């Protein structure tokens, strides 16, 4: 756990520094992947900006509206104090996906091909991004006696390092996606198969992590966290779309879905 970099009288959040580095890596990786496909870099640049803005807003609003609504109703200015933390991944993910799809629709792009290009980038970025949570000491796991249990300074006992579990799992998913892309040629028809495969595997991994976590994640819904329910919905949705899209006849890269 290493939440701040201290320099004289200044403190810099390692959480935000890590996320900034991961975002830069994600941008470079995205443009590297883009070279393989007949897609315009100018559209990609605009798309990444849209994803960044709406992802940030969505992650913050989800936290404010769901996890700490009473506090922020009484302290409205605190909503804008983002340096104090308070973000929910799924809020950012859902907001950025909806905004990105709308943007690509307006640009008359093959949305499913763009999703496939994005899948490995999303997997790698999410995996590396969880390092920020580890350094910050949030999203920690329940107490455990396993030999790899981690001692967080602000918590009692050894804990499951669920942040690192997520890192390892998602990097494994990233490698699997690259293998599927190469061996099974998922990208050939631009059907979204690679993206929906990632979404399904991500949902499964997230549910497992949720069972091991012990941090506050808002009110439970029928005994489960909101992230567990969202993951379950995404698993069902991605499995259904994966089946449907793989039955769609090949229509080429350039056609708009």
One Martini backbone bead per residue (centre of mass of N, CA, C, O) as a GRO file, in nm:
protein
  257
    1UNK     BB    1   0.094   0.038   0.025
    2UNK     BB    2   0.090   0.368  -0.174
    3UNK     BB    3  -0.089   0.661  -0.176
    4UNK     BB    4   0.176   0.859  -0.165
    5UNK     BB    5   0.363   1.132  -0.294
    6UNK     BB    6   0.624   1.301  -0.133
    7UNK     BB    7   0.697   1.669  -0.168
    8UNK     BB    8   0.747   1.817   0.082
    9UNK     BB    9   0.423   1.979   0.078
   10UNK     BB   10   0.349   1.748  -0.122
   11UNK     BB   11   0.070   1.547  -0.252
   12UNK     BB   12   0.051   1.249  -0.451
   13UNK     BB   13  -0.163   1.044  -0.605
   14UNK     BB   14  -0.119   0.720  -0.697
   15UNK     BB   15  -0.389   0.657  -0.818
   16UNK     BB   16  -0.385   0.881  -1.046
   17UNK     BB   17  -0.110   0.816  -1.166
   18UNK     BB   18  -0.174   0.527  -1.250
   19UNK     BB   19  -0.419   0.592  -1.432
   20UNK     BB   20  -0.263   0.777  -1.626
   21UNK     BB   21  -0.064   0.564  -1.725
   22UNK     BB   22  -0.275   0.359  -1.824
   23UNK     BB   23  -0.409   0.547  -2.029
   24UNK     BB   24  -0.157   0.586  -2.205
   25UNK     BB   25  -0.121   0.291  -2.273
   26UNK     BB   26  -0.402   0.253  -2.401
   27UNK     BB   27  -0.365   0.452  -2.634
   28UNK     BB   28  -0.120   0.320  -2.769
   29UNK     BB   29  -0.253   0.041  -2.806
   30UNK     BB   30  -0.490   0.129  -2.979
   31UNK     BB   31  -0.319   0.241  -3.222
   32UNK     BB   32  -0.176  -0.023  -3.276
   33UNK     BB   33  -0.434  -0.189  -3.346
   34UNK     BB   34  -0.548   0.002  -3.575
   35UNK     BB   35  -0.345  -0.081  -3.810
   36UNK     BB   36  -0.516  -0.356  -3.888
   37UNK     BB   37  -0.751  -0.149  -3.966
   38UNK     BB   38  -1.019   0.029  -4.145
   39UNK     BB   39  -0.950   0.285  -3.941
   40UNK     BB   40  -0.973   0.602  -3.807
   41UNK     BB   41  -0.770   0.789  -3.604
   42UNK     BB   42  -0.954   1.039  -3.566
   43UNK     BB   43  -1.189   0.880  -3.443
   44UNK     BB   44  -1.031   0.754  -3.211
   45UNK     BB   45  -0.959   1.016  -3.066
   46UNK     BB   46  -1.252   1.103  -3.011
   47UNK     BB   47  -1.342   0.847  -2.867
   48UNK     BB   48  -1.141   0.857  -2.626
   49UNK     BB   49  -1.251   1.122  -2.517
   50UNK     BB   50  -1.537   1.028  -2.462
   51UNK     BB   51  -1.462   0.796  -2.270
   52UNK     BB   52  -1.316   0.964  -2.058
   53UNK     BB   53  -1.537   1.164  -1.977
   54UNK     BB   54  -1.777   0.959  -1.922
   55UNK     BB   55  -1.622   0.775  -1.731
   56UNK     BB   56  -1.571   0.981  -1.510
   57UNK     BB   57  -1.862   1.072  -1.459
   58UNK     BB   58  -1.992   0.792  -1.410
   59UNK     BB   59  -1.812   0.700  -1.169
   60UNK     BB   60  -1.894   0.935  -0.983
   61UNK     BB   61  -2.210   0.925  -0.988
   62UNK     BB   62  -2.243   0.640  -0.882
   63UNK     BB   63  -2.122   0.696  -0.607
   64UNK     BB   64  -2.303   0.933  -0.520
   65UNK     BB   65  -2.596   0.792  -0.575
   66UNK     BB   66  -2.534   0.505  -0.421
   67UNK     BB   67  -2.311   0.510  -0.179
   68UNK     BB   68  -2.337   0.857  -0.092
   69UNK     BB   69  -2.611   1.036  -0.089
   70UNK     BB   70  -2.642   1.169   0.196
   71UNK     BB   71  -2.374   1.321   0.202
   72UNK     BB   72  -2.412   1.490  -0.074
   73UNK     BB   73  -2.670   1.640   0.000
   74UNK     BB   74  -2.510   1.793   0.245
   75UNK     BB   75  -2.237   1.803   0.028
   76UNK     BB   76  -2.223   1.924  -0.274
   77UNK     BB   77  -1.923   2.015  -0.318
   78UNK     BB   78  -1.798   1.722  -0.285
   79UNK     BB   79  -1.850   1.615  -0.573
   80UNK     BB   80  -1.584   1.789  -0.684
   81UNK     BB   81  -1.383   1.619  -0.485
   82UNK     BB   82  -1.203   1.393  -0.653
   83UNK     BB   83  -0.931   1.372  -0.480
   84UNK     BB   84  -1.091   1.193  -0.251
   85UNK     BB   85  -1.254   1.015  -0.414
   86UNK     BB   86  -1.506   0.818  -0.566
   87UNK     BB   87  -1.539   0.534  -0.758
   88UNK     BB   88  -1.711   0.345  -1.025
   89UNK     BB   89  -1.654   0.138  -1.273
   90UNK     BB   90  -1.940   0.075  -1.392
   91UNK     BB   91  -2.022   0.365  -1.433
   92UNK     BB   92  -1.800   0.429  -1.643
   93UNK     BB   93  -1.852   0.200  -1.841
   94UNK     BB   94  -2.150   0.254  -1.918
   95UNK     BB   95  -2.117   0.549  -2.005
   96UNK     BB   96  -1.897   0.502  -2.226
   97UNK     BB   97  -2.049   0.300  -2.403
   98UNK     BB   98  -2.294   0.472  -2.474
   99UNK     BB   99  -2.133   0.713  -2.587
  100UNK     BB  100  -1.967   0.554  -2.798
  101UNK     BB  101  -2.202   0.441  -2.964
  102UNK     BB  102  -2.326   0.711  -3.038
  103UNK     BB  103  -2.080   0.825  -3.182
  104UNK     BB  104  -2.053   0.595  -3.398
  105UNK     BB  105  -2.334   0.632  -3.514
  106UNK     BB  106  -2.291   0.927  -3.613
  107UNK     BB  107  -2.031   0.816  -3.791
  108UNK     BB  108  -2.103   0.546  -3.936
  109UNK     BB  109  -2.002   0.287  -3.785
  110UNK     BB  110  -1.859  -0.016  -3.697
  111UNK     BB  111  -1.922  -0.106  -3.387
  112UNK     BB  112  -1.818  -0.404  -3.362
  113UNK     BB  113  -1.528  -0.348  -3.453
  114UNK     BB  114  -1.458  -0.146  -3.231
  115UNK     BB  115  -1.506  -0.343  -3.000
  116UNK     BB  116  -1.284  -0.546  -3.083
  117UNK     BB  117  -1.048  -0.350  -3.064
  118UNK     BB  118  -1.109  -0.281  -2.748
  119UNK     BB  119  -1.093  -0.539  -2.573
  120UNK     BB  120  -0.786  -0.572  -2.498
  121UNK     BB  121  -0.764  -0.286  -2.382
  122UNK     BB  122  -0.968  -0.323  -2.153
  123UNK     BB  123  -0.830  -0.558  -2.009
  124UNK     BB  124  -0.551  -0.429  -1.955
  125UNK     BB  125  -0.648  -0.165  -1.819
  126UNK     BB  126  -0.801  -0.291  -1.587
  127UNK     BB  127  -0.575  -0.455  -1.464
  128UNK     BB  128  -0.374  -0.216  -1.416
  129UNK     BB  129  -0.579  -0.031  -1.261
  130UNK     BB  130  -0.585  -0.209  -0.992
  131UNK     BB  131  -0.320  -0.098  -0.878
  132UNK     BB  132  -0.441   0.160  -0.764
  133UNK     BB  133  -0.604   0.016  -0.541
  134UNK     BB  134  -0.365  -0.107  -0.395
  135UNK     BB  135  -0.210   0.158  -0.328
  136UNK     BB  136  -0.474   0.283  -0.179
  137UNK     BB  137  -0.645   0.046  -0.013
  138UNK     BB  138  -0.874  -0.048  -0.187
  139UNK     BB  139  -1.068  -0.315  -0.258
  140UNK     BB  140  -1.058  -0.517  -0.036
  141UNK     BB  141  -1.038  -0.803   0.144
  142UNK     BB  142  -1.080  -1.050   0.335
  143UNK     BB  143  -1.001  -1.232   0.577
  144UNK     BB  144  -0.694  -1.435   0.613
  145UNK     BB  145  -0.459  -1.741   0.619
  146UNK     BB  146  -0.306  -1.711   0.381
  147UNK     BB  147   0.025  -1.668   0.279
  148UNK     BB  148  -0.070  -1.417   0.072
  149UNK     BB  149  -0.154  -1.233   0.264
  150UNK     BB  150  -0.236  -0.888   0.330
  151UNK     BB  151  -0.108  -0.594   0.499
  152UNK     BB  152  -0.304  -0.337   0.589
  153UNK     BB  153  -0.253  -0.063   0.784
  154UNK     BB  154  -0.588   0.006   0.815
  155UNK     BB  155  -0.610  -0.307   0.890
  156UNK     BB  156  -0.716  -0.607   1.004
  157UNK     BB  157  -0.517  -0.824   0.924
  158UNK     BB  158  -0.529  -1.041   0.676
  159UNK     BB  159  -0.570  -1.006   0.316
  160UNK     BB  160  -0.717  -1.020   0.031
  161UNK     BB  161  -0.568  -0.934  -0.284
  162UNK     BB  162  -0.803  -0.845  -0.499
  163UNK     BB  163  -0.653  -0.654  -0.686
  164UNK     BB  164  -0.440  -0.870  -0.781
  165UNK     BB  165  -0.636  -1.073  -0.887
  166UNK     BB  166  -0.745  -0.886  -1.111
  167UNK     BB  167  -0.484  -0.849  -1.260
  168UNK     BB  168  -0.425  -1.145  -1.331
  169UNK     BB  169  -0.695  -1.217  -1.463
  170UNK     BB  170  -0.705  -0.990  -1.687
  171UNK     BB  171  -0.439  -1.066  -1.823
  172UNK     BB  172  -0.535  -1.348  -1.899
  173UNK     BB  173  -0.767  -1.248  -2.077
  174UNK     BB  174  -0.593  -1.090  -2.274
  175UNK     BB  175  -0.432  -1.335  -2.381
  176UNK     BB  176  -0.680  -1.492  -2.479
  177UNK     BB  177  -0.778  -1.285  -2.688
  178UNK     BB  178  -0.526  -1.298  -2.866
  179UNK     BB  179  -0.557  -1.596  -2.931
  180UNK     BB  180  -0.840  -1.585  -3.059
  181UNK     BB  181  -0.771  -1.379  -3.276
  182UNK     BB  182  -0.556  -1.567  -3.414
  183UNK     BB  183  -0.696  -1.861  -3.430
  184UNK     BB  184  -1.024  -1.773  -3.486
  185UNK     BB  185  -1.083  -1.500  -3.619
  186UNK     BB  186  -1.289  -1.289  -3.477
  187UNK     BB  187  -1.240  -1.023  -3.670
  188UNK     BB  188  -1.332  -1.074  -3.967
  189UNK     BB  189  -1.653  -0.954  -3.934
  190UNK     BB  190  -1.717  -0.758  -3.705
  191UNK     BB  191  -1.920  -0.890  -3.453
  192UNK     BB  192  -1.814  -0.869  -3.137
  193UNK     BB  193  -1.690  -1.134  -3.011
  194UNK     BB  194  -1.449  -1.031  -2.846
  195UNK     BB  195  -1.602  -0.841  -2.658
  196UNK     BB  196  -1.813  -1.047  -2.542
  197UNK     BB  197  -1.599  -1.229  -2.422
  198UNK     BB  198  -1.485  -1.026  -2.226
  199UNK     BB  199  -1.747  -0.956  -2.076
  200UNK     BB  200  -1.798  -1.237  -1.966
  201UNK     BB  201  -1.524  -1.280  -1.816
  202UNK     BB  202  -1.540  -1.029  -1.643
  203UNK     BB  203  -1.800  -1.100  -1.491
  204UNK     BB  204  -1.696  -1.354  -1.356
  205UNK     BB  205  -1.454  -1.227  -1.209
  206UNK     BB  206  -1.617  -1.015  -1.048
  207UNK     BB  207  -1.788  -1.207  -0.879
  208UNK     BB  208  -1.554  -1.338  -0.733
  209UNK     BB  209  -1.440  -1.078  -0.607
  210UNK     BB  210  -1.697  -0.998  -0.448
  211UNK     BB  211  -1.680  -1.247  -0.248
  212UNK     BB  212  -1.386  -1.134  -0.126
  213UNK     BB  213  -1.479  -0.871  -0.040
  214UNK     BB  214  -1.478  -0.591   0.241
  215UNK     BB  215  -1.584  -0.343   0.134
  216UNK     BB  216  -1.764  -0.070   0.071
  217UNK     BB  217  -2.076  -0.103  -0.168
  218UNK     BB  218  -2.329  -0.062  -0.041
  219UNK     BB  219  -2.626  -0.174  -0.079
  220UNK     BB  220  -2.792  -0.456  -0.070
  221UNK     BB  221  -2.935  -0.690  -0.318
  222UNK     BB  222  -3.044  -0.971  -0.218
  223UNK     BB  223  -2.733  -1.012  -0.093
  224UNK     BB  224  -2.608  -0.824  -0.322
  225UNK     BB  225  -2.422  -0.648  -0.510
  226UNK     BB  226  -2.438  -0.433  -0.771
  227UNK     BB  227  -2.194  -0.558  -0.925
  228UNK     BB  228  -2.308  -0.843  -0.937
  229UNK     BB  229  -2.563  -0.777  -1.100
  230UNK     BB  230  -2.422  -0.650  -1.341
  231UNK     BB  231  -2.251  -0.896  -1.414
  232UNK     BB  232  -2.485  -1.089  -1.468
  233UNK     BB  233  -2.612  -0.924  -1.697
  234UNK     BB  234  -2.355  -0.923  -1.880
  235UNK     BB  235  -2.336  -1.225  -1.917
  236UNK     BB  236  -2.609  -1.271  -2.051
  237UNK     BB  237  -2.579  -1.059  -2.276
  238UNK     BB  238  -2.309  -1.160  -2.404
  239UNK     BB  239  -2.398  -1.451  -2.465
  240UNK     BB  240  -2.631  -1.374  -2.653
  241UNK     BB  241  -2.470  -1.192  -2.855
  242UNK     BB  242  -2.260  -1.402  -2.932
  243UNK     BB  243  -2.458  -1.596  -3.064
  244UNK     BB  244  -2.593  -1.400  -3.267
  245UNK     BB  245  -2.337  -1.282  -3.412
  246UNK     BB  246  -2.223  -1.570  -3.508
  247UNK     BB  247  -2.489  -1.594  -3.712
  248UNK     BB  248  -2.390  -1.371  -3.879
  249UNK     BB  249  -2.324  -1.286  -4.175
  250UNK     BB  250  -2.080  -1.192  -4.365
  251UNK     BB  251  -2.009  -0.815  -4.425
  252UNK     BB  252  -1.761  -0.692  -4.334
  253UNK     BB  253  -1.592  -0.397  -4.222
  254UNK     BB  254  -1.764  -0.135  -4.347
  255UNK     BB  255  -2.023  -0.200  -4.238
  256UNK     BB  256  -2.309  -0.098  -4.094
  257UNK     BB  257  -2.511  -0.225  -3.826
   0.00000   0.00000   0.00000
